[in-house]
Amino acid sequence: MYAYDIIKKKRDGECLNKEELQFLIKGYLTEEVPDYQVSAFLMASFLRGLSEEETILLTDVMLHTGQILDLTEMDDPRIDKHSTGGVGDKVSIILAPLIAAAGVTVPMISGRGLGHTGGTLDKLASIPGFRTEMSIADFRNILWETGVAMMGQTDDIAPADKKLYALRDVTATVESIPLITSSIMSKKLAEGLNGLVLDVKVGSGAFMKTMEDAEALAAALTNTGNHFGVRTVAVITDMDEPLGRTVGNSLEIRECINALKGRADKDLIEVTLTLGAWMLYLADWVEKAVDNPRTVVPRITAIDEGALSEKRAELEELIDSGKALESFMEFVERQGGNSEIVANPALLPGAAHIKQVQAVSGGYIQRVDAGKVGTASMLLGAGRQRLEDRIDHGAGIILNRKSGDTVQEGDTVAVLHYNDETNLAEASQLMEEAFEVGTEPPGSKKMIKKVIL
Ligand code: URA
């Protein structure tokens, strides 16, 4: 078998089989296939696409380049949530301890942020002492004791993805539905899950800019997850505007603590409770089937709206009673972090300087462009341009106004937090442009666009 022939086959729009995909991916890991040939394969796949079957085969090949956790010793259903990436998306940090407080185990292996989108691990790493890197054995122990554990991708989990993602990043092949699907699912399927809720973002701050693309990605992800027996649901949510009020690591941890104290903005709590209700719904679904361990958990084909509302109310009660916040503190401590940040957020890293951004005209805010805010935040040091860049955990942006709010010319609409002023002018300019102001109130915004089973 020759890499050249496989690339040519894909270039000409033909479907590849498992042996061919295995030859390329395993060969890339062992350095028998050079990166210029894998780059050509990635570009051919980007342009020609991969069929449903090829996407599943590629996921399978990537998954089996690493370890697959067996967590069957945990009695509870094991349900995770994953977002395709957005700006100000801090939902996992609120949701994981909240769902653990509801008695469901949440094994979460998360990524670092790249470009204008932030990563959950970078946010958590701003908590003094918090460990995001650990052995699988430690991960298991924490999970066993607290019901929730979060760590970064290790070299043992889908190592092909780590290498391929770095190559995609420099060959303009990231935004491909089948490549994103195999990348995400090869990591998630290694977590030993029973169920998975995916938050597929759509809008200017997301990989998927249109509903059509978001629906296609959601379908590819759910199809792949369900194929491997992990009951998977995708919720398409708005990412045209940053989620919540803050963008940047420490600032977002503060916002998460406020949310767990019951003080979250409407958009943030709406997305959190919707995804959380789905996680509990999946847990129930799996638990019913697990009464008989020989049963393959059936795929969900219809939604019981009443049951879903009950799950949402259960989560609200966990927040109101303080149990969710307790679960967060236990989780932070168990991962080596200082839980005193809950009472004293000033313990989180801060920024030496702030700069206010003023509205250039008055009226109603139509939209705050998530893509521009994400890039501005990255320029201030809160994100990475390249995977090897260092993060400034204290840098970021607070949004004083969001869509639907009124504004007068000269009002402060955002505050930039920074330690390094190298890119300050560019970030300020982007932030001025991010606020779109009009004379009429914008129509109401729907955070939850669609659910794909
Ligand atoms: N997140 C991933 O893990 N992989 C992708 O390809 C895109 C987003």
Residues whose N, C-alpha, C, O or C-beta is under 5 A from the ligand:
A	BS01	URA	T84 V174 L179 I180 S183 I184
